[in-house]
């Protein structure tokens, strides 16, 4: 019996340590006022990012790998932040590509162009030419870039930014309730471990 007891302790100890390690106010922040999620039947995970941000660029491989391993009950959402006038064209380009369902062609390529090739994008024409070379329909992109749908996405993104209380990126939000930063979590990879911990917390609360 003692042997069985030791085995059970050994099995559950990592879970207990993990639960102790990730504490509210230390490794993540619980929002005072929760922000409504898109699909309440799933656990929503939001990445707040910006294309000009070098930390977001280095975080991209981690978040891509993480997202590829998520279960069907997790809804992953990207929201580009607008911290200044020069950030808006990049957010518009993201939303236009998202609505065209072409992020698989443009998202990583935009990071690479900015941070590796040192390209500068100041407006629609710069993105239009670049994305056309990636295979997008230039006319459709130009139309979408200044569309009502993209304008609404920008307003919603700004509202979420304020609701989440995000002041720096990358930042992660779990189910509209919890905000995680690399600084609080202890690094970018650790950030995703805290996200996984909070996903499980929300799953348990829903049972």
Order of alpha helices (4+ residues) and beta strands (2+ residues): alpha-beta-beta-alpha-beta-alpha-alpha-alpha-alpha-alpha-beta-beta-alpha-alpha
